[in-house]
Amino acid sequence: MGKTTLAQLVFKDHRIKEQFEMKAWVYVTQSNDLVRLTQSILESFQSSAADSQDLEILQR
């Protein structure tokens, strides 16, 4: 079983769903750009894109 398959099984598990109000599925690339990753997570929760490039602002 691969890493992505395992992560998807955990993500879809009903016991996990009960523990969290919101969940996000994002793809992480080799570049590990923390700002871009944070933007992707925020965009999955809202209809408008997260425009800031400041990680501290994005994390608020």
PyMOL Python script that loads the backbone (N, CA, C, O; Angstrom):
from pymol import cmd

cmd.read_pdbstr("""\
ATOM      1  N   MET A   1       0.853  -1.166   0.000  1.00  0.00           N
ATOM      2  CA  MET A   1       0.000   0.000   0.000  1.00  0.00           C
ATOM      3  C   MET A   1       0.904   1.235   0.000  1.00  0.00           C
ATOM      4  O   MET A   1       1.863   1.320   0.767  1.00  0.00           O
ATOM      5  N   GLY A   2       0.580   2.185  -0.870  1.00  0.00           N
ATOM      6  CA  GLY A   2       1.377   3.402  -0.986  1.00  0.00           C
ATOM      7  C   GLY A   2       0.989   4.464   0.036  1.00  0.00           C
ATOM      8  O   GLY A   2      -0.021   4.340   0.729  1.00  0.00           O
ATOM      9  N   LYS A   3       1.807   5.505   0.116  1.00  0.00           N
ATOM     10  CA  LYS A   3       1.569   6.591   1.076  1.00  0.00           C
ATOM     11  C   LYS A   3       0.270   7.325   0.785  1.00  0.00           C
ATOM     12  O   LYS A   3      -0.497   7.619   1.702  1.00  0.00           O
ATOM     13  N   THR A   4       0.019   7.622  -0.480  1.00  0.00           N
ATOM     14  CA  THR A   4      -1.195   8.349  -0.833  1.00  0.00           C
ATOM     15  C   THR A   4      -2.429   7.515  -0.547  1.00  0.00           C
ATOM     16  O   THR A   4      -3.419   8.038  -0.034  1.00  0.00           O
ATOM     17  N   THR A   5      -2.393   6.244  -0.864  1.00  0.00           N
ATOM     18  CA  THR A   5      -3.527   5.353  -0.597  1.00  0.00           C
ATOM     19  C   THR A   5      -3.818   5.291   0.896  1.00  0.00           C
ATOM     20  O   THR A   5      -4.977   5.363   1.306  1.00  0.00           O
ATOM     21  N   LEU A   6      -2.786   5.159   1.700  1.00  0.00           N
ATOM     22  CA  LEU A   6      -2.961   5.125   3.148  1.00  0.00           C
ATOM     23  C   LEU A   6      -3.540   6.440   3.657  1.00  0.00           C
ATOM     24  O   LEU A   6      -4.456   6.444   4.480  1.00  0.00           O
ATOM     25  N   ALA A   7      -3.005   7.556   3.165  1.00  0.00           N
ATOM     26  CA  ALA A   7      -3.508   8.870   3.581  1.00  0.00           C
ATOM     27  C   ALA A   7      -4.976   9.034   3.199  1.00  0.00           C
ATOM     28  O   ALA A   7      -5.751   9.585   3.980  1.00  0.00           O
ATOM     29  N   GLN A   8      -5.376   8.569   2.014  1.00  0.00           N
ATOM     30  CA  GLN A   8      -6.773   8.658   1.588  1.00  0.00           C
ATOM     31  C   GLN A   8      -7.682   7.810   2.470  1.00  0.00           C
ATOM     32  O   GLN A   8      -8.791   8.233   2.798  1.00  0.00           O
ATOM     33  N   LEU A   9      -7.238   6.643   2.850  1.00  0.00           N
ATOM     34  CA  LEU A   9      -8.034   5.787   3.735  1.00  0.00           C
ATOM     35  C   LEU A   9      -8.260   6.456   5.088  1.00  0.00           C
ATOM     36  O   LEU A   9      -9.367   6.423   5.626  1.00  0.00           O
ATOM     37  N   VAL A  10      -7.221   7.054   5.628  1.00  0.00           N
ATOM     38  CA  VAL A  10      -7.353   7.763   6.907  1.00  0.00           C
ATOM     39  C   VAL A  10      -8.268   8.968   6.742  1.00  0.00           C
ATOM     40  O   VAL A  10      -9.138   9.205   7.580  1.00  0.00           O
ATOM     41  N   PHE A  11      -8.080   9.730   5.669  1.00  0.00           N
ATOM     42  CA  PHE A  11      -8.864  10.933   5.405  1.00  0.00           C
ATOM     43  C   PHE A  11     -10.355  10.619   5.308  1.00  0.00           C
ATOM     44  O   PHE A  11     -11.183  11.397   5.781  1.00  0.00           O
ATOM     45  N   LYS A  12     -10.701   9.490   4.701  1.00  0.00           N
ATOM     46  CA  LYS A  12     -12.103   9.125   4.472  1.00  0.00           C
ATOM     47  C   LYS A  12     -12.727   8.328   5.619  1.00  0.00           C
ATOM     48  O   LYS A  12     -13.935   8.091   5.611  1.00  0.00           O
ATOM     49  N   ASP A  13     -11.941   7.918   6.589  1.00  0.00           N
ATOM     50  CA  ASP A  13     -12.436   7.098   7.693  1.00  0.00           C
ATOM     51  C   ASP A  13     -13.461   7.873   8.524  1.00  0.00           C
ATOM     52  O   ASP A  13     -13.214   9.019   8.899  1.00  0.00           O
ATOM     53  N   HIS A  14     -14.610   7.254   8.814  1.00  0.00           N
ATOM     54  CA  HIS A  14     -15.683   7.937   9.545  1.00  0.00           C
ATOM     55  C   HIS A  14     -15.251   8.357  10.948  1.00  0.00           C
ATOM     56  O   HIS A  14     -15.751   9.351  11.473  1.00  0.00           O
ATOM     57  N   ARG A  15     -14.340   7.622  11.552  1.00  0.00           N
ATOM     58  CA  ARG A  15     -13.866   7.993  12.893  1.00  0.00           C
ATOM     59  C   ARG A  15     -13.055   9.282  12.847  1.00  0.00           C
ATOM     60  O   ARG A  15     -13.073  10.070  13.793  1.00  0.00           O
ATOM     61  N   ILE A  16     -12.354   9.488  11.759  1.00  0.00           N
ATOM     62  CA  ILE A  16     -11.594  10.730  11.587  1.00  0.00           C
ATOM     63  C   ILE A  16     -12.556  11.875  11.307  1.00  0.00           C
ATOM     64  O   ILE A  16     -12.409  12.962  11.865  1.00  0.00           O
ATOM     65  N   LYS A  17     -13.546  11.636  10.441  1.00  0.00           N
ATOM     66  CA  LYS A  17     -14.520  12.676  10.104  1.00  0.00           C
ATOM     67  C   LYS A  17     -15.225  13.202  11.336  1.00  0.00           C
ATOM     68  O   LYS A  17     -15.532  14.392  11.414  1.00  0.00           O
ATOM     69  N   GLU A  18     -15.488  12.332  12.304  1.00  0.00           N
ATOM     70  CA  GLU A  18     -16.176  12.734  13.531  1.00  0.00           C
ATOM     71  C   GLU A  18     -15.317  13.641  14.408  1.00  0.00           C
ATOM     72  O   GLU A  18     -15.855  14.392  15.221  1.00  0.00           O
ATOM     73  N   GLN A  19     -14.026  13.589  14.264  1.00  0.00           N
ATOM     74  CA  GLN A  19     -13.111  14.334  15.128  1.00  0.00           C
ATOM     75  C   GLN A  19     -12.810  15.750  14.636  1.00  0.00           C
ATOM     76  O   GLN A  19     -12.317  16.583  15.397  1.00  0.00           O
ATOM     77  N   PHE A  20     -13.105  16.018  13.373  1.00  0.00           N
ATOM     78  CA  PHE A  20     -12.732  17.305  12.796  1.00  0.00           C
ATOM     79  C   PHE A  20     -13.925  17.968  12.130  1.00  0.00           C
ATOM     80  O   PHE A  20     -14.690  17.325  11.412  1.00  0.00           O
ATOM     81  N   GLU A  21     -14.072  19.259  12.376  1.00  0.00           N
ATOM     82  CA  GLU A  21     -15.138  20.030  11.745  1.00  0.00           C
ATOM     83  C   GLU A  21     -14.844  20.246  10.260  1.00  0.00           C
ATOM     84  O   GLU A  21     -15.747  20.193   9.426  1.00  0.00           O
ATOM     85  N   MET A  22     -13.575  20.489   9.941  1.00  0.00           N
ATOM     86  CA  MET A  22     -13.172  20.736   8.563  1.00  0.00           C
ATOM     87  C   MET A  22     -11.944  19.889   8.243  1.00  0.00           C
ATOM     88  O   MET A  22     -11.111  19.624   9.110  1.00  0.00           O
ATOM     89  N   LYS A  23     -11.847  19.471   6.984  1.00  0.00           N
ATOM     90  CA  LYS A  23     -10.681  18.725   6.513  1.00  0.00           C
ATOM     91  C   LYS A  23     -10.286  19.279   5.154  1.00  0.00           C
ATOM     92  O   LYS A  23     -11.120  19.811   4.422  1.00  0.00           O
ATOM     93  N   ALA A  24      -9.018  19.150   4.826  1.00  0.00           N
ATOM     94  CA  ALA A  24      -8.537  19.602   3.520  1.00  0.00           C
ATOM     95  C   ALA A  24      -7.607  18.552   2.936  1.00  0.00           C
ATOM     96  O   ALA A  24      -6.783  17.966   3.638  1.00  0.00           O
ATOM     97  N   TRP A  25      -7.755  18.329   1.648  1.00  0.00           N
ATOM     98  CA  TRP A  25      -6.858  17.417   0.930  1.00  0.00           C
ATOM     99  C   TRP A  25      -6.051  18.268  -0.033  1.00  0.00           C
ATOM    100  O   TRP A  25      -6.607  18.861  -0.957  1.00  0.00           O
ATOM    101  N   VAL A  26      -4.754  18.332   0.175  1.00  0.00           N
ATOM    102  CA  VAL A  26      -3.887  19.107  -0.716  1.00  0.00           C
ATOM    103  C   VAL A  26      -2.720  18.236  -1.153  1.00  0.00           C
ATOM    104  O   VAL A  26      -2.313  17.317  -0.443  1.00  0.00           O
ATOM    105  N   TYR A  27      -2.195  18.534  -2.315  1.00  0.00           N
ATOM    106  CA  TYR A  27      -1.034  17.817  -2.833  1.00  0.00           C
ATOM    107  C   TYR A  27       0.230  18.567  -2.430  1.00  0.00           C
ATOM    108  O   TYR A  27       0.313  19.785  -2.589  1.00  0.00           O
ATOM    109  N   VAL A  28       1.198  17.848  -1.917  1.00  0.00           N
ATOM    110  CA  VAL A  28       2.463  18.439  -1.493  1.00  0.00           C
ATOM    111  C   VAL A  28       3.531  18.007  -2.487  1.00  0.00           C
ATOM    112  O   VAL A  28       3.708  16.820  -2.764  1.00  0.00           O
ATOM    113  N   THR A  29       4.235  19.001  -3.017  1.00  0.00           N
ATOM    114  CA  THR A  29       5.274  18.719  -4.007  1.00  0.00           C
ATOM    115  C   THR A  29       6.640  18.639  -3.331  1.00  0.00           C
ATOM    116  O   THR A  29       6.772  18.879  -2.131  1.00  0.00           O
ATOM    117  N   GLN A  30       7.629  18.305  -4.109  1.00  0.00           N
ATOM    118  CA  GLN A  30       9.003  18.208  -3.613  1.00  0.00           C
ATOM    119  C   GLN A  30       9.537  19.554  -3.124  1.00  0.00           C
ATOM    120  O   GLN A  30      10.433  19.591  -2.281  1.00  0.00           O
ATOM    121  N   SER A  31       8.997  20.661  -3.645  1.00  0.00           N
ATOM    122  CA  SER A  31       9.545  21.981  -3.311  1.00  0.00           C
ATOM    123  C   SER A  31       9.274  22.387  -1.864  1.00  0.00           C
ATOM    124  O   SER A  31       9.999  23.212  -1.309  1.00  0.00           O
ATOM    125  N   ASN A  32       8.239  21.816  -1.248  1.00  0.00           N
ATOM    126  CA  ASN A  32       7.918  22.121   0.146  1.00  0.00           C
ATOM    127  C   ASN A  32       7.774  23.619   0.404  1.00  0.00           C
ATOM    128  O   ASN A  32       8.265  24.124   1.413  1.00  0.00           O
ATOM    129  N   ASP A  33       7.106  24.326  -0.501  1.00  0.00           N
ATOM    130  CA  ASP A  33       6.859  25.757  -0.355  1.00  0.00           C
ATOM    131  C   ASP A  33       5.745  25.941   0.673  1.00  0.00           C
ATOM    132  O   ASP A  33       4.573  25.721   0.367  1.00  0.00           O
ATOM    133  N   LEU A  34       6.108  26.344   1.888  1.00  0.00           N
ATOM    134  CA  LEU A  34       5.161  26.431   2.989  1.00  0.00           C
ATOM    135  C   LEU A  34       4.063  27.458   2.730  1.00  0.00           C
ATOM    136  O   LEU A  34       2.913  27.243   3.111  1.00  0.00           O
ATOM    137  N   VAL A  35       4.408  28.572   2.088  1.00  0.00           N
ATOM    138  CA  VAL A  35       3.403  29.591   1.774  1.00  0.00           C
ATOM    139  C   VAL A  35       2.385  29.028   0.793  1.00  0.00           C
ATOM    140  O   VAL A  35       1.181  29.175   1.001  1.00  0.00           O
ATOM    141  N   ARG A  36       2.850  28.389  -0.268  1.00  0.00           N
ATOM    142  CA  ARG A  36       1.941  27.826  -1.269  1.00  0.00           C
ATOM    143  C   ARG A  36       1.076  26.719  -0.662  1.00  0.00           C
ATOM    144  O   ARG A  36      -0.113  26.630  -0.972  1.00  0.00           O
ATOM    145  N   LEU A  37       1.648  25.886   0.187  1.00  0.00           N
ATOM    146  CA  LEU A  37       0.895  24.827   0.853  1.00  0.00           C
ATOM    147  C   LEU A  37      -0.200  25.422   1.738  1.00  0.00           C
ATOM    148  O   LEU A  37      -1.340  24.958   1.719  1.00  0.00           O
ATOM    149  N   THR A  38       0.149  26.450   2.511  1.00  0.00           N
ATOM    150  CA  THR A  38      -0.836  27.104   3.373  1.00  0.00           C
ATOM    151  C   THR A  38      -1.936  27.741   2.536  1.00  0.00           C
ATOM    152  O   THR A  38      -3.110  27.658   2.896  1.00  0.00           O
ATOM    153  N   GLN A  39      -1.575  28.375   1.428  1.00  0.00           N
ATOM    154  CA  GLN A  39      -2.573  28.961   0.532  1.00  0.00           C
ATOM    155  C   GLN A  39      -3.514  27.886  -0.004  1.00  0.00           C
ATOM    156  O   GLN A  39      -4.724  28.106  -0.065  1.00  0.00           O
ATOM    157  N   SER A  40      -2.989  26.745  -0.388  1.00  0.00           N
ATOM    158  CA  SER A  40      -3.820  25.656  -0.914  1.00  0.00           C
ATOM    159  C   SER A  40      -4.822  25.172   0.123  1.00  0.00           C
ATOM    160  O   SER A  40      -5.983  24.914  -0.197  1.00  0.00           O
ATOM    161  N   ILE A  41      -4.370  25.051   1.359  1.00  0.00           N
ATOM    162  CA  ILE A  41      -5.274  24.619   2.430  1.00  0.00           C
ATOM    163  C   ILE A  41      -6.376  25.649   2.629  1.00  0.00           C
ATOM    164  O   ILE A  41      -7.550  25.290   2.715  1.00  0.00           O
ATOM    165  N   LEU A  42      -6.012  26.923   2.702  1.00  0.00           N
ATOM    166  CA  LEU A  42      -7.009  27.980   2.900  1.00  0.00           C
ATOM    167  C   LEU A  42      -7.993  28.048   1.742  1.00  0.00           C
ATOM    168  O   LEU A  42      -9.191  28.231   1.958  1.00  0.00           O
ATOM    169  N   GLU A  43      -7.501  27.903   0.517  1.00  0.00           N
ATOM    170  CA  GLU A  43      -8.369  27.954  -0.657  1.00  0.00           C
ATOM    171  C   GLU A  43      -9.373  26.808  -0.666  1.00  0.00           C
ATOM    172  O   GLU A  43     -10.466  26.954  -1.211  1.00  0.00           O
ATOM    173  N   SER A  44      -9.026  25.688  -0.081  1.00  0.00           N
ATOM    174  CA  SER A  44      -9.971  24.574  -0.045  1.00  0.00           C
ATOM    175  C   SER A  44     -11.121  24.841   0.920  1.00  0.00           C
ATOM    176  O   SER A  44     -12.161  24.187   0.837  1.00  0.00           O
ATOM    177  N   PHE A  45     -10.947  25.797   1.838  1.00  0.00           N
ATOM    178  CA  PHE A  45     -11.986  26.132   2.809  1.00  0.00           C
ATOM    179  C   PHE A  45     -12.809  27.349   2.422  1.00  0.00           C
ATOM    180  O   PHE A  45     -13.849  27.604   3.030  1.00  0.00           O
ATOM    181  N   GLN A  46     -12.373  28.097   1.437  1.00  0.00           N
ATOM    182  CA  GLN A  46     -13.087  29.314   1.061  1.00  0.00           C
ATOM    183  C   GLN A  46     -13.128  29.439  -0.447  1.00  0.00           C
ATOM    184  O   GLN A  46     -12.308  28.863  -1.161  1.00  0.00           O
ATOM    185  N   SER A  47     -14.105  30.206  -0.917  1.00  0.00           N
ATOM    186  CA  SER A  47     -14.260  30.346  -2.362  1.00  0.00           C
ATOM    187  C   SER A  47     -13.250  31.319  -2.960  1.00  0.00           C
ATOM    188  O   SER A  47     -12.849  31.154  -4.112  1.00  0.00           O
ATOM    189  N   SER A  48     -12.831  32.332  -2.198  1.00  0.00           N
ATOM    190  CA  SER A  48     -11.854  33.280  -2.730  1.00  0.00           C
ATOM    191  C   SER A  48     -10.441  32.803  -2.406  1.00  0.00           C
ATOM    192  O   SER A  48     -10.204  32.180  -1.372  1.00  0.00           O
ATOM    193  N   ALA A  49      -9.532  33.100  -3.286  1.00  0.00           N
ATOM    194  CA  ALA A  49      -8.150  32.651  -3.124  1.00  0.00           C
ATOM    195  C   ALA A  49      -7.449  33.446  -2.031  1.00  0.00           C
ATOM    196  O   ALA A  49      -7.737  34.625  -1.826  1.00  0.00           O
ATOM    197  N   ALA A  50      -6.547  32.807  -1.347  1.00  0.00           N
ATOM    198  CA  ALA A  50      -5.714  33.477  -0.351  1.00  0.00           C
ATOM    199  C   ALA A  50      -4.594  34.184  -1.103  1.00  0.00           C
ATOM    200  O   ALA A  50      -3.735  33.535  -1.699  1.00  0.00           O
ATOM    201  N   ASP A  51      -4.605  35.512  -1.076  1.00  0.00           N
ATOM    202  CA  ASP A  51      -3.678  36.290  -1.896  1.00  0.00           C
ATOM    203  C   ASP A  51      -2.356  36.606  -1.215  1.00  0.00           C
ATOM    204  O   ASP A  51      -1.372  36.892  -1.897  1.00  0.00           O
ATOM    205  N   SER A  52      -2.309  36.561   0.089  1.00  0.00           N
ATOM    206  CA  SER A  52      -1.115  36.980   0.806  1.00  0.00           C
ATOM    207  C   SER A  52       0.054  36.030   0.559  1.00  0.00           C
ATOM    208  O   SER A  52      -0.125  34.822   0.402  1.00  0.00           O
ATOM    209  N   GLN A  53       1.241  36.602   0.530  1.00  0.00           N
ATOM    210  CA  GLN A  53       2.475  35.819   0.437  1.00  0.00           C
ATOM    211  C   GLN A  53       3.163  35.743   1.794  1.00  0.00           C
ATOM    212  O   GLN A  53       4.216  35.120   1.923  1.00  0.00           O
ATOM    213  N   ASP A  54       2.566  36.380   2.816  1.00  0.00           N
ATOM    214  CA  ASP A  54       3.140  36.424   4.164  1.00  0.00           C
ATOM    215  C   ASP A  54       2.599  35.247   4.970  1.00  0.00           C
ATOM    216  O   ASP A  54       1.411  35.203   5.290  1.00  0.00           O
ATOM    217  N   LEU A  55       3.471  34.293   5.297  1.00  0.00           N
ATOM    218  CA  LEU A  55       3.046  33.083   5.995  1.00  0.00           C
ATOM    219  C   LEU A  55       2.398  33.403   7.336  1.00  0.00           C
ATOM    220  O   LEU A  55       1.433  32.742   7.720  1.00  0.00           O
ATOM    221  N   GLU A  56       2.900  34.393   8.051  1.00  0.00           N
ATOM    222  CA  GLU A  56       2.330  34.757   9.353  1.00  0.00           C
ATOM    223  C   GLU A  56       0.877  35.216   9.201  1.00  0.00           C
ATOM    224  O   GLU A  56       0.028  34.859  10.017  1.00  0.00           O
ATOM    225  N   ILE A  57       0.592  35.993   8.179  1.00  0.00           N
ATOM    226  CA  ILE A  57      -0.781  36.444   7.918  1.00  0.00           C
ATOM    227  C   ILE A  57      -1.650  35.264   7.509  1.00  0.00           C
ATOM    228  O   ILE A  57      -2.793  35.164   7.953  1.00  0.00           O
ATOM    229  N   LEU A  58      -1.141  34.381   6.683  1.00  0.00           N
ATOM    230  CA  LEU A  58      -1.909  33.225   6.227  1.00  0.00           C
ATOM    231  C   LEU A  58      -2.285  32.299   7.373  1.00  0.00           C
ATOM    232  O   LEU A  58      -3.345  31.672   7.333  1.00  0.00           O
ATOM    233  N   GLN A  59      -1.449  32.199   8.383  1.00  0.00           N
ATOM    234  CA  GLN A  59      -1.695  31.279   9.482  1.00  0.00           C
ATOM    235  C   GLN A  59      -2.697  31.809  10.494  1.00  0.00           C
ATOM    236  O   GLN A  59      -3.110  31.057  11.376  1.00  0.00           O
ATOM    237  N   ARG A  60      -3.101  33.052  10.410  1.00  0.00           N
ATOM    238  CA  ARG A  60      -4.051  33.631  11.369  1.00  0.00           C
ATOM    239  C   ARG A  60      -5.443  33.170  11.143  1.00  0.00           C
ATOM    240  O   ARG A  60      -6.352  33.570  11.871  1.00  0.00           O
TER     241      ARG A  60
END
""", "prot")
cmd.dss("prot")
cmd.show_as("cartoon", "prot")
cmd.util.cbc("prot")
cmd.orient("prot")
